[in-house]
């Protein structure tokens, strides 16, 4: 058995301080970059803190007129209140922030287009004061807790392998430089303190089984206190009692000290009850049960676990990506290749755990078998908790809920990698210059440093390459810049459009039309105006449109100052259902939400209406033999690969004929019905449109072979009382037994909708 280092202080080395300093630097940078309350549920967590500060008591679920995280145990929020009670924020507990209504625009895309949930102003700028100061102080408290989790990860690995510090060095990279853990450490939440307290319990359990002295009554105090710490951090950590039970029982069995086992269990139970029991008693009095979960599900919604297994499994890939880096509310993802690389990195590392068995290195396994089992048990328990939450909660697909098991996963992953490295390179030592750093010449220690550098670079790229641009204001231009396509169109007295630039004049279905608008502010707007861009054909039918706050949500007009000049880049995605060939005109304008458009005048004072035509755009069909080819995936059963109308202009009492071309993706496992409906814009629920035709798919889907294409024409008699305006056509694939509409899936598998909107038609008088 390896020698046990007696004091955790002796396990701390300069390598840890280097890693810790880099973590603190990145976490503080992420906290400063991230605008207030943009992190998942941060505003609700902050309200909990302010509830304690302003009302001097804990919140009660359902009592507040706004949403707060009142169901959580209060440890983190009490720390936040203790450090900020002296700050006068000037805002009530339930103060609302101005929302950006476009923040979910193509949320799955990597980019910077409307990624901000809220509109942010100068009150958040440094030097901080009021609410900004209070929020940032609580964030910094969380950063320190995150740093504590990094230290505990190091100590946990060192207590398992006290003579091999490079295993701790490599393991800590997956925690200290996990982009999502760094990001959430710089935000207000209780997931980081859950990681800290859960790891503290795991560390104590491993230290117990590694201790040569075995059980003593002191362990009852330690384990009871740490379990109370876990329960007061987050209730999901109740499951770590299994770790405590396994470790205490193992040591009692090993040393044949069953009397001490009973004493330690009793002491731990009493200590836990004294320190944390009051919280569960309070819940019992308030909600009629000790956890408060039933009240939580009443307020926040609940899934039926019996019906949610397929959905929970479907959400696991999203959960994985959000464990490593999916910022905001998930609308700021990283490129898919990063998630794929991390999957391989962790997968290969975990596969390396089998190497000692393959090489029959029993001497390697014996002293670490029980600690590694505890780590694997910790990962299993916390994954079970996460999956159970996926089954019961619509908000369960969050990788941060797995943070308490992240240190255990990190240690197992790097230990597996170390076994691969040792198998490939053996125990040879490498000479590298004159460096005089302990263990540097070991191939595994070099690999550990490489892992830290690569993960730190990944975190830096995630924060500065993806998070920061998502909240950046638009680029500016100088007054004497020769802008392309000069216009000098004045919008009211507030802003002048100096010119514009398009990426293309010809588009196909699925293409992206990008227009750059060169604005110069000439007056102080009284509030926030929204920008629209419309692509409309000669029949007045909308081909594509965008509405957004200027600056893609990051430079609303209420923040403009006279003399500001900026370049707004607006993207219009051509729908795959676009009918071509055709011609359309791109127009832009500004409007007050729910009210009026700004008038536009030319440089000579001539009125130009309230929508400024910029240029004509040619719409060309996508290549393919079918009319208007497309590729819309209905629940991995059928694809809609083309469509056609008999016309796009109708009179009341005409007949609309919609021809749909279906292709079998894989052998469909059942038959389906097809619903085609005419409805207003915006489209109401598909069961209540103006006109609907539901017909079985012919021939039946179950008779189709993979790749087989069929066509079906659906006729809809338009009633004589239809108002002359534009209408949407949508298609739904329906299960004939349950009448459930099938989901339309994107290329990466996420659900787009349960219907497909086709091109508009117009009813003329």
N, C-alpha and C positions, 0 to 999 in steps of 0.2 A: 504494500500500500504506500502511496506517495506521502511524503511528509506534509503535515498540515501546518500552514502558516498561522501562528496564534493570533495575530492582530490584523484586522482589515486595513489599518493605516499602513502596514508594511507592504500591502498589495498595490498601493498607489505608486506609479512610476512616472517619469517624465513623459513617456509616450501617452499616457492618459491625459496629462495636462495639455499636450499639444492637440489631441482630439477634442478635448473639452473646450479649449479656446476657439477652435474652428467652429464647433457647434454653436457656441454663444454668438460668435460673429455672424453666422448665417441666420440664426434664429432672430436676432435683433434686426438684421437687414430685412428679413421677411416680414417682421412685425411693422417696421416703418413703411415698407412698400405697400403692404396690404391696407387699403382704406378701412375705416372703422366699420365693423359689423358686416363685412363681406364674407367672413368665414362662416361655415355652416352653423346656424343657430346661435351665432355670437350675440346678437341683440337680445335673445331670450335669456342666455346665460348672464349677460350684463344686467338685465332687469332684476334677476335674482339678487345680485350684489346690491343694486340700488334699493331694492325692497328692504333689505336689512339695514342699509345706511339711512334711508329716509323714513321708514316706518318702524324701525327698531324691532322687527319680528320676522319670523320666517313666513314665506308665502304659503297660502292654502290653495290647492288645485281648484280651479273653477271660480275662485273668488275675485280674481283680478279681471278687469275688462280687456286685458290684452294677454297674449300668450307669453308665458315664462316657463322656465324649467323647474317649476315648483315641486315636481315629483322626485327630484334628485336629493340625495343626502347633502347636508349643508357644508361639509368641510371646506371645499375649495371656495365656496362663496363667502364663508366666514373669513377666510384669509384675504379675499379680495376686499371685503368690507373693512377689515382691520387696517389695511394699508391705504384706503381711500376715504375714510369717514370724514376727514377734515376738508375735503374738496367740495365746494358749492358748484354743482353742475348747472344750475339754472333750468333744469328740465325735470319733469315728473317721471315717475317710474315707467309709465306707459306711453311716454312721448314717442311719436311715430316719426320716421324718417321719410323724406320724399322718395317714392318708389320710381324705378325705371321700368315702365310697363313692357319694354322690349327685351328684357334681360335674358329671356329664354330663347332668343332667336338662334336657331341652328346650334343649340347648346352642346351638341356632341362634337362640334368641329373644333379643331385646334385653331386659335386665332385671337383676335381682339375686338370682334364685332359684338358690342352690347353684352359684355361679360359682367358688368356691374349691376348688382341688384338694386342699389340705391344711388341717388344723385348726391354727389359730395361737393361741399363748398369750402370757402376759405376758413371756416371755423375749425377745420381739422388740421390746418397747416401748423408747422412748427414756428415758433415755440408754442407748445400745447398749453391749453388752459381749459378750465371747466370740464365738460364731458370728455373731450379729447385727452386731457391729462389723466383723468380717472381711468379711462379705458386703457390707455397705454401703460399705466402703472400695473393694472391687473394683468395685462399681457406680459409684462416683465416678470411678475410673480410666477406666471405660468412657465416662462422661459427657465427660471431657476428650478422649477419642479422638473421640467424636461431634462435639465442638466443633471439633476439628481437621479433620474432614470438612467441616463448614460453611465453615471458612476456605478449604479447598482448592477447594470449589465456587465460592466468590467469586473466588479467584485464577484459576481456570480460565476463568471468564467474562471476567475483566479482561484476561487475556493474549490472548484472542481479540478483544475490543473495548476496548482500553486507554483510548480517549477517550469511551467511553459507559458510565460506571459504573452507570447505571440498569438496564442489562441484567443486570449481576451482582446488583444489589439484588433485582430481580424473580425471577431464577433461584434465588437462595438460599432464597427462601420455601418452595419445594417440598421442601427438605431440612431446613432448620432447624425448620420447622413442619409436617412430615409427622408426624401423630400416632403412627404406628407406629415411625418412626425415633426420635422423642423417647422413646417408651416403652422401646424396646430399648436406647437409649443409657443409660437408667437401670436396666438389668438386666445380668446376667452372661451374656455370650455372645461369640462371635467374629465375628458378622456385622457389627458396627459397625467393628471394626478391619479387616475385609475391605473395607468401604466406603472407609475411610481409605486403605489401601494401594493399592487398585484405582484410586482417584481420583488418588493421587500418581503412579502410572504414567501415567495419561491426561494429567495436567497436564504431565509431563515431555515426553511425545510431542508435545503441542500446542505447548509452548514451543520444542521443537526445530524443528518445521516453520515456526514464526513467527520464529525467530531469523535475523537477517540474516547472521550469521557462519557458519552452516552447521555441518557436522560437525567434531568434533575428538575426540581421544582421551578428553577429559574426559567426553564423552557416554557412552562405554563404561562408565566408572566409575559415572556417575549411573544409567543405565538398568539396569546389572547389579545395583547395590545396591537399587534400587527393585523390581526383579523378584524379587530374593531376599526383600525385605520382604513382597511379595505372597504368594509361595509359603509363607513361614513364618507367614502370617496364616490362609490357608485355601487348600486345594489346588485348589478350583474356579477360583481366579484364574490357574491355569496358562495359561488361554486368552488372557490379555492379552499374551502374547508376540506374538500377531498384531499388536497395536497397535504394539509396538516395532518389529517387522519392517517394517510398512508405513511408519511414519514415517521410519525410518532409510533405507529404500530410496528413498522419495520424495525426501528431501533429497539423497541421493547422485546420483539421476537428475537432479534440478534443477540441481545445482552441478557435475555430472560429476566426482564425487570417489569413484570406485569403490574406490580403494585404501583411503581412509579408511573406507569402508563395511565392508570386510573387517576392518580393524583394530578398529573399534568393535564389530563382531559378536564378534570373538575376545575382546576385553577384557570385554565384557558377559557372555559365556559363562563366562569364568574367574572373574569376580567372583561370579556367581550360584552356580557350583559350590563356591567356597570358603565362601560364607556359608550356603548352603542345602543343598548336596550331602550333608552328613552325615545329614540327616533321611531322605533317600531311600535312602541306604546302610543306615541302621538298619532301615528298613522291609523292605528286601531281605533282610537277615539274619534278621529276626524272622518275616516272613510269606511270604518267597519271591517277592515282587514289590515294586517300589519305591514304590507309592502306598498300599498297605494297604487298598485298596478291596475287594478280594476277601474279605479277612477281615471287613471291615465288613458286607458283604452276608450272609455266613454267620451273623453274630450278630444282625443287625437285620432280616433278611428282604430279599427282592428280587423284583421283577416281571420277567416276560419282556417285553422291549421290543416284540417282535413282536405281543404280545397286548394291549398297553397303550395304543395310540394313542387309541382312543375314550375310555378312562378319563382319560388325560392331558388331552385336550381338554375333557372334562367338568369337570375340576378347575381349569381356567384361571380361571373367574369367582371361585372361592374364593381362588385365588392372588392375584388382583387385589385383592380386599377385604382380604386379610391384608397386602398391601403398604402399605395406608394406615391400617388400624386395626382389628385383630381381636385383642384382648388375651388374655392367659393362653395357653391351648392352643387358642385359637380360639373358646372358649365365651363370650367377652364381645364380641359384635359391636356395631357402630354401626348406626343405622337405615339401611335400604336407600337412602333418598333421598340420603344423604351419599355413598355409593359411586357412585350414579348421577350425582350432580353432579360428582364428581371425574372420572368417566369422560368427561363432556362437557367439563370444564375441560381435561383433558389432550388429548382428541381434537381439540378446536377449536384448541388451541395447536399441535399437530403439523400440523394441516391448514394453519396459517398459514405453514409452511415453504415452501409452494408459491407464496405471494404474490409474492416477488421474481421468480420465473419468469413468473408471469402478467403482471406489470408490466414485465418485461424489464429489471430493474434489475441489469444485468451488473456495473456498477461496485460495487454492493453485494455481489455474490456472489464476485467474484474473490478478494479478500484473505482471505475466510473459508471458501472452498469446501473446502479440505483440512481445516482444523480441524473444521468441521461434519461432514465425512465421517468423521473419526476418532470424533467423538461418536456418530454413528449406528452406526458399526461396533462401538463399545463396547456400545451398547444391544443390538445384534443378537447379538453374541457371548455376552453374559451371559444373554440370553433363551434362546439355544440351550442353554447349560449348564443353566439352570433347567428347560427342557422335557425335556432328556435325563434329569434327575433325576426328573421326574414319570414318565418311562417306566420307570425301574428301581427306584424307591423308593416304598413306601406313605406315607412321610413327606415327599414332595417338594412338596406343595402349600403352600408357605410363601413369601409374598412377600418376606420378609426375605432370602432367598437372592439376590434381585435388587438388594439394597442397593448393591453395588459399581457398578452402572450407574445408580443413582438420580440422582447429580449430572449425568450426561450427559443423562438424560431430562429433568431439571429445566431445564437450559439450553436444550435444544431446544424444550421446551414454552413457556418464556417468550419466547424469541426469536420463535417463531411468533406468539404473542400480540402482541408488539411490532410485527410487520409488519401485523397487522390494525388495531391502534390507529393506526399511522402512515397507513395507507391511508384510514381513516375520518376522522381529524382533521388529517392532513397534518403539516406542520412548525411550525404556529402555536404560539406560546408563551402560556401562561395566566398572568395576574397574580393572585396570591392574597395579599391583604393586604400586610403589610410583611415577610413571611418572607424571611430572607436565608440560604437553604440552596441549595447548589450544585445546579443542574439541576432544582430543584423545579418551575419553571414549565413544564417539558416535559411534554406529556400522557403520554408513556411513563413518565417518572419518577413522576408522580402515580399512574399505574396500578400501578407497581411497589410503591409504599407501600401502596396499597389491597390488593394481593395479599398482602403480608406481614401486614397487619392481619387480613384475613379468614382466612388460614391459621393465624395465631396464635390467633385466637378459636376456630377449629375444634379446634385441639389442646387449648386450655383446656377447651372443652366436653367433648371426648372424655375427658380425664383427670378432671375434676371432676364431670361430669354422668353418666358411664357407668362409668369405672374405679373411682372412689372409692365410689359406692353399692354396687357389686358386692361389696365387702369390708366394708361398714359393719355394725355391730351393730344389732339391732332397736331401734326407738324405745322410750322408757321412759314411764311415767305416774306421777303422784303418788299417794301413799297414800290421799288423800281423794277421788280421782276417782270419779265415779258411772259405773261401767262398765255397758255394756249387758248385758241378760240375765244378771244376777248369779246365780252358782251356789255359789261357795265350796266346791268339791270338792277334798279333800286327796289328793295322790298320794304314798303312803307318808308319810315325814316330811320330804320334800324341797321340795315345791312345791305351791302352792295355785292352782287355776284360779278366778280371781275372777269371770270372765264371758266371754262370747263375742259375736260379731257376724257375721252373714252378709250377703253382698251381694245374695242373692236366695233365694227359697224355691222357685222353679220354674226348671228347666233343660231345655234341649233338647240333642240330640247336637251335640258340638263346642263347647258352652258351657263357661264357666269358673266354677266355684263357689269363692268365696273366703271363708274363715273367719278372723276375727281372734280370737286367744286372749289373754286378759289374765292373765299369770302373775305370781305373787309367790313368791319363793324363801323358804322357811321353814327349810331345813336345808342343810348342806353335802353335796352328792352325792359318793359315793365314786369316781365315774368318769363316763363318758359314757353317757347314756341317749338313746334315739332316740324320736322322736315319730311316731305313726301317725295317719292320718285315714282312716276307711273309710266308704264309702257302700254299704249293703247292703240289698237288697229283702227282702220278707217271706218269700221262698223261701230265704233265706240265700245268694243269689248276689251276688257282688261286682260293683258297678256301676263304681266308681272307687275308687282308693286312693292315698295318698301316704305315703312314709316319708322322714324327714329328720332331721338334727340340728336342735335348736332354733336359732332365729335364721337359718333357711335356710342352715345350715352355718357361720354366723359367730359363734354364741354357744353352743358346746357346753356341756353341763351341768357338765363338769369346771371351767369358768371361773366358774360361778355363785358369788355371795356372798350370805349371808343378808341379806335386805332388798332384794335386786334386784327390780325390777318392770319387766316388758317386755311388748311387744305382738308376738306372733308371727303372721305372716300366711301362711296356708297355702292354696295353690291346688290344686284338683282339676279336672282337665280331663275333661270328659265325652267318652268315646270316640264317634267318629262311628258306630260299630257298635252303640251302645246301643239296646236294644229298649224301645219306649215305645208307649202310656202305662204308667206304673208308679209305685209309691211306694217310697221308700227312706229309711233312717234314717242320719243322719250321726253317727258315733261317733269319739272320739279316745282316745288312751292313750299311755303311756310304757313302754318296755321296754329291758332290757339286751340288747345284740346277741347273738343266738344263745342266749339264756337265758330269762329270765322277764319277765313284765309287772309293773309296779308296781300294788299294790292301791290302791283308791280308796275313800275314806270321805266321807260327808256331814258337814255342820257339826255335826250332833248325834251323830256317831260311828257312824252306820249304814253298814254295808258296802255298796258299790255295784259290786262286781266289779272287773274289770281293764280294762273298756272303758266309757267314759262316753258314753251316748247324749245328743246335744245337741238335735236337732230332726229333724222329718220334712221331706223334700224331694220335691216333685212332679216326675216325669219326664214330659216331654211330647214327642211326636214332632216331627221337623222337618217343615216344609211340603213337600208333594209328593204325587204320585199313587201312587208305589210304596211298598210297606211298608218301613219303616225306611230312608228314603232316605239315601244317602251319596255321596261323590265320591272314590273311591280310584283313583289313577292308576297303572296297571301299565305301566311302561316306555313311556309315551306311545303305547301301542297300544290298550289297552282300559281302560275305567273300570268299576269295580264301583259301581253306582248304587243298589242296594237289596238287601235280603236278608230272609229269613223262615225260621223253624223251624216244624215241626209241633207242637212243645212245648218246654218248657225243663226239665221234670221227667220223668225216665225211670226205668224199672226195667231190670235186666239182661235181655237177649234182646229188648228193644224195638228198633224201627227209628227212627233219626233221619233226618228229611228236611230237607235244607238247600236252599232255593230261592235262586238267585243271579240277579241282574238285571245284565246286561252291556250296555255301550254302546260303540260304536266311536268312538274319539277322532279318528283320521285313518284312511284306508284301511289296515287292518292288512296288513303285508307277508308274513305267513305264518299258518299255523294253529297252534293251541295246545291243550294239555291242561289240565284243571282238576283239582287235587288238593284234597280236603277231608279234614281229619284231626281226630281226637279225641286229645288228649294231656293229660298231667298239667300242673300248674302248679308250677314253671315248665316251659314247653314244651321238650322236648328237640329235637334236630335233626329237621327235618321228615321225614326218611327213616325215622325210627324211632319213630313214635307208637303209641298203643294200637290205633287203627282208622284205616285210610286207604282212600279211594275215589278212583281216578284214572280220569277219563273224558275223551274228546275233547270239545272245545267244539262244540256242535251248535246252529245250523248252523255250518260252519267259519268261522273268523274272517276268512279271506281273501275270503269272499263278502259281508261286511258293508259297508254304506255309512256314511260319517261321520254320526253322530247316531242310527244305528239301534240300537234296544234289543231285546235278546232275554232270555228267561228259561230257566233250566235247573235242574232239581231233581236233587240228588245224594242217593242213599240210602245210609245206613251202618247195617249190622246190628251192634248193640251186643252184645258177647259176654256170656255169662252169668256170667263170673268178674270183671266190673268191680267194683271196690270202691265202696261208697256214699260218694261225695264229689263235689266239683265238678271239671269238666274244661273245658279250653279247646278251642275250635274254631278252626282256622286254614285259610285258603284260599291256595293257591299257583297261579300261572299258569306253566305249564311249556312250554319249547321241546321238542317231541316228538322232535327229532333229537338234540340235545345233552343233553337232560334237565336243562338249567339253569333254575333258577327265575328269573322276571323280577322286577326290582326294583320296589318300591312307592316312588313319588316324591312328595315334598312339593310344595306350591304353588310354592316357589322353585326347585325342581329337585333339591334334595339328596335322597340316598337314605335312606329311612326303614328299610327292611328288605327281605327277599326273600319275605316272607309277610305276610298280613293276619290279625290276631287278631280274631275275632268274639266275640260275647257268650258267657259261660259257660253250661253246662248242668249239671244236678245229677242224679246217680244216687242214687235212694233205695232203701232196703232194702224 
